[in-house]
Amino acid sequence: MGKIQRALISVSNKKGVVDLAKILQKLGVQILSTGGTARLLKENGVSLTLVSEYTKSPEMLGGRVKTLHPKIHAGLLARRDNPEHMRQMAEQDCLPIDLVVVNLYPFEQTIANKESTFAQAVENIDIGGPTMLRAAAKNFQDVAVIVDPADYKTISQELEQNHGEISYATKFSLMKKTYAHTAHYDKVITEYLQRVRLEGDKPVVC
């Protein structure tokens, strides 16, 4: 299975994330984080490394570009049992990321507000989050991925009981949940856009 050594935490819904991060810290896991999540964790005494410090690339475009970086995605996609993958990781100074805790911009909640604009809806289409989730889930045998805060407690318990490890069966279950989640996210976006028509150059939601 392999002990979780490094986790990336970047969440929109921050419910329960501090408690999870404290468990990870107690188990000696290095935490990478971004933006508001990093601020919240630091305020609650959690030690972490900013993703921008690790990648040596600043967050850009008002936060639109944070985790879209080869050092992040190599860390998620590298097969630990593939010597060539690991050689390239070392050559490029990339570190494996064993756990991803990500939930997405609240697109569905945004469009549920009848006063929200098309521009607000588009701004709440997450790009980096689904990319990380899908990468981590693809490499599920090496990377655990948590998309639902409701899973924090059971995963924390498993980590503590197994001295920092997450079973293959749990990783597989989390993989399936992750792809279902990103598929639903894309479905909601698609259905919303099908309700938008153009009046000249102005998008109007029907």
Secondary structure, 3 states (H helix, E strand, C coil): CCECCEEEEECCCCCCHHHHHHHHHHCCCEEEECHHHHHHHHHCCCCCEEHHHHHCCCCEHHHCECCCCHHHHHHHHCCCCCHHHHHHHHHCCCCCCCEEEECCCCHHHHHHCCCCCHHHHHHCCCCHHHHHHHHHHHCCCCCEEECCHHHHHHHHHHHHHCCCECCHHHHHHHHHHHHHHHHHHHHHHHHHHCCEEEECCEEEEC
